[in-house]
Amino acid sequence: MKNYPEDKQIISEILRGGVQAEKAFHALVEKYGRSLYSQIYSMLRNDSQTKDVLQNVLIKVWNAIPAFREDAALQTWMYRIARNETLNHLQKEKVRSAVSLDGSIIQILPGHSGLDGMDSDQMTDLLNEAIDQLPEKQALVFRMKYFEELKYSQIAERTGTSEGALKASFHIASQKIEEFLRSRLNYSID
């Protein structure tokens, strides 16, 4: 595994400007580019669109580094930008991938009037609306675990959060999503 500079050092070099800033940003892209690509790809499932969105994310990161307050880990902050940029792309392009809502979130039974008329795009919209109601950290953990199917150890590495805290965040996020779906569908979820 390649040895990368610490995030604080990278930020410091970028803020100084000049040639060192470009080198530091290149190190940042080397360090986090693959995982950002993976996160975006898991939502878009299209290589070309993923590369376009990733390029936009990196431009936004470059422009926003001076405003980075370090109240979250750099990687978490970048993932938040990537998530938002990907959701914006999905909204603009109206490209929605079908999401199956499994039993751990909602049990879809035939005969429920609220669900019978929904297509996969509408279910995806409803799930995304529920996720958007979550606090940022819970939404990030939920997306990584549910959509990217990452292990808690992988999420912990990306976010700098303990596995126990991640498990708790995912559990609470799942409960909140379930409550949101119940309230929206006026539906009993077992």
DRENDREN-702606 format. One record per residue (C-alpha): residue in one letter; z, y, x. Coordinates in steps of 0.5 Angstrom, whole numbers, plus 500, padded with zeros to 3 digits. Layout:
<atoms>
<atom lumlum="A" zz="Z" yy="Y" xx="X"/>
...
</atoms>
This chain:
<atoms>
<atom lumlum="M" zz="500" yy="500" xx="500"/>
<atom lumlum="K" zz="498" yy="507" xx="503"/>
<atom lumlum="N" zz="504" yy="512" xx="505"/>
<atom lumlum="Y" zz="503" yy="518" xx="500"/>
<atom lumlum="P" zz="507" yy="525" xx="501"/>
<atom lumlum="E" zz="512" yy="526" xx="497"/>
<atom lumlum="D" zz="511" yy="530" xx="490"/>
<atom lumlum="K" zz="515" yy="536" xx="492"/>
<atom lumlum="Q" zz="511" yy="536" xx="499"/>
<atom lumlum="I" zz="504" yy="536" xx="495"/>
<atom lumlum="I" zz="506" yy="541" xx="490"/>
<atom lumlum="S" zz="508" yy="546" xx="496"/>
<atom lumlum="E" zz="502" yy="545" xx="500"/>
<atom lumlum="I" zz="498" yy="546" xx="494"/>
<atom lumlum="L" zz="502" yy="553" xx="492"/>
<atom lumlum="R" zz="501" yy="555" xx="499"/>
<atom lumlum="G" zz="493" yy="555" xx="498"/>
<atom lumlum="G" zz="487" yy="555" xx="503"/>
<atom lumlum="V" zz="485" yy="548" xx="506"/>
<atom lumlum="Q" zz="491" yy="545" xx="506"/>
<atom lumlum="A" zz="492" yy="546" xx="498"/>
<atom lumlum="E" zz="485" yy="542" xx="498"/>
<atom lumlum="K" zz="488" yy="536" xx="502"/>
<atom lumlum="A" zz="494" yy="536" xx="498"/>
<atom lumlum="F" zz="491" yy="536" xx="492"/>
<atom lumlum="H" zz="486" yy="530" xx="494"/>
<atom lumlum="A" zz="493" yy="526" xx="496"/>
<atom lumlum="L" zz="495" yy="528" xx="489"/>
<atom lumlum="V" zz="489" yy="525" xx="486"/>
<atom lumlum="E" zz="489" yy="519" xx="491"/>
<atom lumlum="K" zz="496" yy="518" xx="489"/>
<atom lumlum="Y" zz="496" yy="518" xx="481"/>
<atom lumlum="G" zz="488" yy="518" xx="480"/>
<atom lumlum="R" zz="488" yy="510" xx="478"/>
<atom lumlum="S" zz="494" yy="510" xx="474"/>
<atom lumlum="L" zz="491" yy="516" xx="470"/>
<atom lumlum="Y" zz="484" yy="513" xx="469"/>
<atom lumlum="S" zz="488" yy="507" xx="467"/>
<atom lumlum="Q" zz="492" yy="511" xx="462"/>
<atom lumlum="I" zz="486" yy="515" xx="459"/>
<atom lumlum="Y" zz="481" yy="508" xx="459"/>
<atom lumlum="S" zz="486" yy="505" xx="455"/>
<atom lumlum="M" zz="485" yy="510" xx="449"/>
<atom lumlum="L" zz="478" yy="511" xx="450"/>
<atom lumlum="R" zz="475" yy="504" xx="452"/>
<atom lumlum="N" zz="469" yy="508" xx="455"/>
<atom lumlum="D" zz="468" yy="509" xx="463"/>
<atom lumlum="S" zz="464" yy="515" xx="462"/>
<atom lumlum="Q" zz="468" yy="518" xx="457"/>
<atom lumlum="T" zz="474" yy="516" xx="461"/>
<atom lumlum="K" zz="471" yy="519" xx="468"/>
<atom lumlum="D" zz="470" yy="526" xx="464"/>
<atom lumlum="V" zz="477" yy="526" xx="461"/>
<atom lumlum="L" zz="480" yy="525" xx="468"/>
<atom lumlum="Q" zz="476" yy="530" xx="471"/>
<atom lumlum="N" zz="478" yy="535" xx="466"/>
<atom lumlum="V" zz="485" yy="533" xx="467"/>
<atom lumlum="L" zz="485" yy="534" xx="474"/>
<atom lumlum="I" zz="482" yy="541" xx="473"/>
<atom lumlum="K" zz="488" yy="542" xx="468"/>
<atom lumlum="V" zz="493" yy="540" xx="473"/>
<atom lumlum="W" zz="490" yy="544" xx="479"/>
<atom lumlum="N" zz="490" yy="550" xx="475"/>
<atom lumlum="A" zz="497" yy="549" xx="472"/>
<atom lumlum="I" zz="501" yy="547" xx="478"/>
<atom lumlum="P" zz="504" yy="554" xx="479"/>
<atom lumlum="A" zz="507" yy="553" xx="472"/>
<atom lumlum="F" zz="510" yy="546" xx="474"/>
<atom lumlum="R" zz="517" yy="547" xx="473"/>
<atom lumlum="E" zz="519" yy="540" xx="476"/>
<atom lumlum="D" zz="524" yy="539" xx="469"/>
<atom lumlum="A" zz="520" yy="532" xx="469"/>
<atom lumlum="A" zz="517" yy="528" xx="474"/>
<atom lumlum="L" zz="510" yy="530" xx="477"/>
<atom lumlum="Q" zz="507" yy="524" xx="475"/>
<atom lumlum="T" zz="510" yy="524" xx="468"/>
<atom lumlum="W" zz="508" yy="531" xx="467"/>
<atom lumlum="M" zz="501" yy="529" xx="469"/>
<atom lumlum="Y" zz="501" yy="523" xx="464"/>
<atom lumlum="R" zz="503" yy="528" xx="459"/>
<atom lumlum="I" zz="497" yy="533" xx="460"/>
<atom lumlum="A" zz="492" yy="526" xx="461"/>
<atom lumlum="R" zz="495" yy="524" xx="454"/>
<atom lumlum="N" zz="494" yy="531" xx="451"/>
<atom lumlum="E" zz="487" yy="532" xx="454"/>
<atom lumlum="T" zz="485" yy="525" xx="451"/>
<atom lumlum="L" zz="487" yy="526" xx="444"/>
<atom lumlum="N" zz="484" yy="532" xx="444"/>
<atom lumlum="H" zz="477" yy="529" xx="446"/>
<atom lumlum="L" zz="478" yy="523" xx="441"/>
<atom lumlum="Q" zz="479" yy="529" xx="436"/>
<atom lumlum="K" zz="473" yy="533" xx="438"/>
<atom lumlum="E" zz="469" yy="527" xx="439"/>
<atom lumlum="K" zz="471" yy="523" xx="432"/>
<atom lumlum="V" zz="471" yy="517" xx="437"/>
<atom lumlum="R" zz="477" yy="513" xx="434"/>
<atom lumlum="S" zz="478" yy="506" xx="437"/>
<atom lumlum="A" zz="481" yy="501" xx="432"/>
<atom lumlum="V" zz="488" yy="499" xx="432"/>
<atom lumlum="S" zz="492" yy="493" xx="429"/>
<atom lumlum="L" zz="499" yy="495" xx="427"/>
<atom lumlum="D" zz="502" yy="489" xx="429"/>
<atom lumlum="G" zz="509" yy="486" xx="425"/>
<atom lumlum="S" zz="513" yy="489" xx="430"/>
<atom lumlum="I" zz="511" yy="496" xx="427"/>
<atom lumlum="I" zz="509" yy="495" xx="420"/>
<atom lumlum="Q" zz="507" yy="489" xx="416"/>
<atom lumlum="I" zz="501" yy="490" xx="413"/>
<atom lumlum="L" zz="501" yy="486" xx="406"/>
<atom lumlum="P" zz="495" yy="485" xx="402"/>
<atom lumlum="G" zz="496" yy="489" xx="395"/>
<atom lumlum="H" zz="499" yy="495" xx="397"/>
<atom lumlum="S" zz="495" yy="501" xx="394"/>
<atom lumlum="G" zz="497" yy="505" xx="400"/>
<atom lumlum="L" zz="494" yy="501" xx="405"/>
<atom lumlum="D" zz="488" yy="497" xx="401"/>
<atom lumlum="G" zz="484" yy="504" xx="401"/>
<atom lumlum="M" zz="485" yy="505" xx="409"/>
<atom lumlum="D" zz="480" yy="503" xx="414"/>
<atom lumlum="S" zz="482" yy="502" xx="421"/>
<atom lumlum="D" zz="481" yy="510" xx="423"/>
<atom lumlum="Q" zz="485" yy="512" xx="418"/>
<atom lumlum="M" zz="491" yy="507" xx="420"/>
<atom lumlum="T" zz="490" yy="510" xx="427"/>
<atom lumlum="D" zz="490" yy="517" xx="425"/>
<atom lumlum="L" zz="497" yy="515" xx="421"/>
<atom lumlum="L" zz="500" yy="511" xx="427"/>
<atom lumlum="N" zz="498" yy="517" xx="432"/>
<atom lumlum="E" zz="501" yy="522" xx="427"/>
<atom lumlum="A" zz="507" yy="518" xx="427"/>
<atom lumlum="I" zz="507" yy="518" xx="435"/>
<atom lumlum="D" zz="506" yy="525" xx="435"/>
<atom lumlum="Q" zz="512" yy="526" xx="431"/>
<atom lumlum="L" zz="516" yy="523" xx="437"/>
<atom lumlum="P" zz="519" yy="527" xx="443"/>
<atom lumlum="E" zz="515" yy="527" xx="449"/>
<atom lumlum="K" zz="518" yy="522" xx="453"/>
<atom lumlum="Q" zz="519" yy="517" xx="447"/>
<atom lumlum="A" zz="511" yy="518" xx="446"/>
<atom lumlum="L" zz="509" yy="517" xx="453"/>
<atom lumlum="V" zz="514" yy="510" xx="453"/>
<atom lumlum="F" zz="511" yy="508" xx="447"/>
<atom lumlum="R" zz="504" yy="509" xx="449"/>
<atom lumlum="M" zz="505" yy="506" xx="455"/>
<atom lumlum="K" zz="508" yy="500" xx="453"/>
<atom lumlum="Y" zz="504" yy="499" xx="446"/>
<atom lumlum="F" zz="497" yy="501" xx="448"/>
<atom lumlum="E" zz="497" yy="500" xx="455"/>
<atom lumlum="E" zz="501" yy="493" xx="455"/>
<atom lumlum="L" zz="505" yy="495" xx="461"/>
<atom lumlum="K" zz="511" yy="492" xx="463"/>
<atom lumlum="Y" zz="518" yy="496" xx="463"/>
<atom lumlum="S" zz="518" yy="495" xx="471"/>
<atom lumlum="Q" zz="511" yy="498" xx="471"/>
<atom lumlum="I" zz="513" yy="504" xx="467"/>
<atom lumlum="A" zz="519" yy="505" xx="471"/>
<atom lumlum="E" zz="515" yy="506" xx="477"/>
<atom lumlum="R" zz="510" yy="511" xx="474"/>
<atom lumlum="T" zz="516" yy="515" xx="470"/>
<atom lumlum="G" zz="522" yy="514" xx="475"/>
<atom lumlum="T" zz="526" yy="512" xx="469"/>
<atom lumlum="S" zz="530" yy="506" xx="469"/>
<atom lumlum="E" zz="528" yy="500" xx="465"/>
<atom lumlum="G" zz="534" yy="500" xx="461"/>
<atom lumlum="A" zz="533" yy="507" xx="459"/>
<atom lumlum="L" zz="525" yy="505" xx="458"/>
<atom lumlum="K" zz="527" yy="499" xx="453"/>
<atom lumlum="A" zz="532" yy="504" xx="449"/>
<atom lumlum="S" zz="526" yy="509" xx="449"/>
<atom lumlum="F" zz="521" yy="504" xx="446"/>
<atom lumlum="H" zz="526" yy="501" xx="441"/>
<atom lumlum="I" zz="528" yy="508" xx="438"/>
<atom lumlum="A" zz="521" yy="510" xx="438"/>
<atom lumlum="S" zz="519" yy="504" xx="434"/>
<atom lumlum="Q" zz="524" yy="505" xx="429"/>
<atom lumlum="K" zz="522" yy="512" xx="428"/>
<atom lumlum="I" zz="515" yy="510" xx="428"/>
<atom lumlum="E" zz="517" yy="505" xx="422"/>
<atom lumlum="E" zz="521" yy="510" xx="419"/>
<atom lumlum="F" zz="515" yy="515" xx="419"/>
<atom lumlum="L" zz="510" yy="510" xx="416"/>
<atom lumlum="R" zz="515" yy="508" xx="411"/>
<atom lumlum="S" zz="516" yy="515" xx="408"/>
<atom lumlum="R" zz="509" yy="516" xx="409"/>
<atom lumlum="L" zz="507" yy="510" xx="405"/>
<atom lumlum="N" zz="513" yy="509" xx="401"/>
<atom lumlum="Y" zz="513" yy="502" xx="403"/>
<atom lumlum="S" zz="518" yy="497" xx="405"/>
<atom lumlum="I" zz="517" yy="494" xx="412"/>
<atom lumlum="D" zz="521" yy="488" xx="414"/>
</atoms>
